[in-house]
């Protein structure tokens, strides 16, 4: 919506409603996952503090909340858009398959986590019926795989040297050097595909009098968007730094985004630059 030039129109509220529906769906998926993993989570040094593993929320209550949440979210989704509803169904099936099966298969587990991020982006695009550039989609794919691999690496690092009863077959199949290679691949492809997106796919046309005064070298809005690339590179590098030196934070990407001030500032600067370039020029 931001890149399509629709941030300040009525569709903002449609996206807000879709976000609420999808948030309820994902929250209920986490409830089911925590119920299924309760025994292993109780032996995990960090996950043992989750409400279900810690016994704060009883299993029957968690399952009841999950069923109610699934029903409400899917009902809300089909009233917004039939195709948005289908994306929710696809996401739900993927996450349930991950909970019961896919998390036990090396590489497929990481691809499944990344696919969840991709479906969220598709849900937002579908609900307001906008086209997604192939470069933008490649950026999302790369960034999703980058976050998923970082999550796995942090989990292995947390468990290394700790005497716990926690076991996961896939973690035994990975090693730090292999995941470091994956991180390098997806970190580079993430910022590079974003750079290609800004250069080749100007998201919104403009007849700005300001741009008209500039020479052709500086007049294209996509050229101005390329000014955001260094900020994106900094954000990727900062996240890599957190993965290697930030303890257990990278095990939960949302924890990183909400707790690391330099990363928060870079995201805020990136968003502000986009708004000023797309809507201010």
C-alpha positions in Angstrom: 0.0 0.0 0.0 2.8 2.4 0.8 4.7 1.8 -2.4 1.5 1.9 -4.5 0.7 5.4 -3.3 -2.4 4.5 -1.4 -1.3 5.1 2.2 -3.6 8.1 2.8 -6.8 6.9 1.1 -9.8 4.9 2.3 -8.0 1.6 1.7 -5.9 2.2 4.8 -8.8 1.1 6.9 -9.3 -2.0 4.8 -5.7 -3.0 5.4 -6.1 -2.2 9.1 -9.1 -4.6 9.3 -7.2 -7.3 7.4 -4.2 -6.8 9.8 -6.5 -7.4 12.8 -8.0 -10.5 11.2 -4.6 -11.9 10.3 -3.1 -11.1 13.7 -5.9 -13.1 15.4 -5.2 -16.0 13.1 -1.5 -16.0 13.7 -1.9 -15.7 17.5 -4.2 -18.7 17.5 -1.6 -20.7 15.4 1.0 -19.9 18.1 -1.4 -21.2 20.7 -1.9 -24.5 18.9 1.9 -24.8 18.4 2.6 -24.1 22.1 0.1 -26.8 23.1 1.6 -29.3 20.7 5.2 -28.5 21.9 4.4 -28.1 25.6 6.7 -30.9 26.8 9.7 -29.8 24.8 9.0 -26.1 25.7 9.1 -26.9 29.4 12.7 -28.1 28.9 13.7 -25.2 26.8 15.7 -22.5 28.7 13.6 -19.6 27.3 10.3 -21.2 26.0 9.6 -22.7 29.4 8.4 -19.2 30.5 5.7 -19.1 27.8 2.2 -19.1 29.4 1.1 -22.6 28.3 4.5 -24.2 29.1 4.6 -22.5 32.5 1.0 -23.6 33.3 -0.4 -20.1 33.4 -2.9 -20.9 30.6 -4.4 -24.5 30.8 -4.4 -26.5 27.6 -8.2 -26.8 27.3 -8.5 -23.0 27.6 -5.8 -22.4 25.0 -7.5 -24.7 22.5 -10.9 -23.1 23.1 -9.4 -19.7 22.5 -7.7 -20.9 19.4 -10.9 -22.5 17.9 -12.8 -19.3 18.6 -10.1 -17.2 17.1 -9.8 -19.3 14.0 -13.6 -19.1 13.4 -13.7 -15.3 14.0 -10.7 -14.5 11.8 -11.9 -16.7 8.9 -15.4 -15.2 9.1 -14.0 -11.7 9.2 -11.7 -12.5 6.3 -14.4 -13.8 3.9 -16.4 -10.7 4.5 -13.4 -8.6 3.5 -12.3 -10.6 0.4 -12.7 -14.1 -0.8 -9.1 -14.2 -2.0 -7.9 -12.8 1.3 -9.9 -15.6 2.9 -8.1 -18.2 0.7 -4.7 -16.7 1.8 -5.7 -17.1 5.4 -6.7 -20.8 4.7 -3.3 -21.4 3.0 -1.5 -19.8 5.9 -3.4 -21.8 8.4 -2.8 -25.1 6.6 0.9 -24.2 6.2 1.3 -23.4 9.9 -0.5 -26.5 11.1 1.6 -28.6 8.8 4.7 -27.0 10.2 3.5 -27.6 13.8 2.9 -31.3 13.3 5.4 -32.3 10.5 7.4 -29.8 8.6 9.4 -28.5 11.5 11.1 -31.9 11.7 12.5 -31.7 8.2 15.8 -29.9 7.7 15.7 -26.9 5.2 12.0 -27.4 4.8 11.5 -26.1 8.3 13.3 -22.8 7.4 11.4 -22.6 4.0 8.1 -23.0 5.9 8.9 -20.2 8.3 9.8 -17.9 5.4 6.6 -18.9 3.5 4.6 -17.7 6.4 6.1 -14.2 6.0 5.5 -14.3 2.2 1.8 -15.2 2.7 1.4 -12.2 5.0 2.6 -9.9 2.4 0.4 -11.4 -0.3 -2.6 -11.1 2.1 -2.0 -7.3 2.3 -1.6 -6.9 -1.4 -4.7 -9.1 -2.2 -7.0 -7.4 0.2 -6.6 -4.1 -1.7 -6.0 -5.7 -5.1 -2.6 -4.2 -6.0 0.2 -5.6 -8.2 3.5 -6.7 -6.6 6.7 -6.2 -8.5 8.7 -9.3 -9.0 11.7 -7.5 -7.4 9.7 -6.6 -4.4 8.5 -10.2 -4.1 12.2 -11.4 -4.4 13.1 -9.0 -1.6 10.4 -10.4 0.6 11.5 -13.9 -0.1 15.1 -13.1 0.7 14.3 -11.2 3.8 12.0 -13.9 5.1 14.7 -16.6 4.6 17.2 -14.3 6.2 15.0 -13.9 9.3 14.2 -17.7 9.4 17.9 -18.7 9.2 18.8 -16.1 11.9 16.1 -17.6 14.1 17.6 -21.1 13.7 21.1 -19.9 14.3 20.1 -18.1 17.5 18.2 -21.1 18.8 21.3 -23.4 18.3 23.5 -20.7 20.0 21.1 -20.6 23.0 21.2 -24.4 23.4 25.0 -24.8 22.9 26.6 -25.6 26.2 23.4 -25.8 28.1 22.3 -29.0 29.8 18.7 -29.2 28.9 16.3 -31.9 28.0 15.2 -30.0 24.9 15.7 -31.9 21.7 14.8 -31.1 18.1 15.9 -33.3 15.3 16.4 -30.6 12.8 18.7 -28.6 15.1 21.1 -31.6 15.2 21.3 -31.4 11.3 22.4 -27.8 11.2 25.7 -26.4 12.3 26.8 -22.8 12.9 29.0 -22.6 9.8 26.3 -23.9 7.5 23.8 -21.3 8.9 26.4 -18.6 8.5 26.7 -19.4 4.8 22.9 -19.2 4.5 22.8 -15.9 6.3 25.4 -14.4 3.9 23.4 -15.6 0.9 20.1 -14.2 2.0 21.4 -11.0 3.6 23.0 -10.0 0.3 20.1 -11.1 -1.8 17.7 -9.1 0.4 19.3 -5.7 0.0 20.2 -6.3 -3.6 16.7 -7.3 -4.7 15.4 -4.2 -2.8 17.9 -2.0 -4.7 16.7 -3.5 -8.0 13.1 -3.0 -7.0 13.7 0.7 -6.3 15.5 1.2 -9.6 13.4 -0.9 -12.0 10.0 -0.6 -10.4 8.9 3.0 -9.7 5.8 2.4 -7.6 3.8 5.5 -8.3 3.8 8.0 -11.1 4.0 11.7 -10.2 3.6 15.0 -12.0 5.4 16.9 -9.3 6.5 20.4 -10.2 9.6 19.9 -8.1 10.7 17.0 -10.1 10.0 18.9 -13.3 12.6 21.5 -12.3 15.3 19.0 -11.9 17.6 17.7 -14.6 16.8 14.3 -16.1 19.6 12.7 -14.1 17.7 13.4 -10.8 14.1 13.6 -12.0 12.9 10.0 -11.8 11.2 9.1 -8.6 12.8 5.7 -8.6 16.2 7.4 -8.5 15.1 9.2 -5.3 13.9 5.9 -3.9 17.4 4.5 -4.3 18.5 6.9 -1.6 16.8 4.6 0.8 19.1 1.7 -0.1 21.9 2.6 2.3 19.4 2.7 5.1 18.2 -0.8 4.2 21.8 -2.0 4.0 22.4 -0.6 7.5 19.3 -2.4 8.8 20.5 -5.7 7.4 24.0 -5.3 8.8 22.6 -4.3 12.2 20.4 -7.4 12.2 23.4 -9.6 11.4 25.3 -7.9 14.2 22.4 -8.8 16.6 22.4 -12.4 15.4 26.1 -12.7 16.2 26.4 -10.6 19.4 22.8 -10.0 20.6 22.4 -13.1 22.7 19.0 -14.8 22.3 17.2 -11.8 20.8 17.3 -13.0 17.2 15.4 -16.2 18.2 12.3 -14.0 18.0 12.5 -11.4 15.1 9.7 -9.3 16.6 11.7 -9.0 19.9 14.6 -7.6 17.9 12.5 -5.0 16.1 10.8 -3.9 19.3 13.9 -3.7 21.5 16.9 -2.6 19.4 17.0 1.2 19.2 19.4 1.5 16.3 17.3 -0.9 14.2 14.1 0.9 15.2 15.6 4.3 14.3 16.8 2.9 10.9 13.3 1.5 10.2 11.7 4.9 11.2 14.1 6.8 8.9 13.5 4.4 6.0 9.7 4.8 6.4 9.9 8.6 6.7 12.1 8.8 3.6 9.6 6.7 1.6 6.7 8.8 2.7 8.5 12.0 1.8 9.7 10.7 -1.6 6.5 9.0 -2.7 4.0 11.5 -1.3 6.0 14.7 -0.9 7.8 15.1 -4.2 
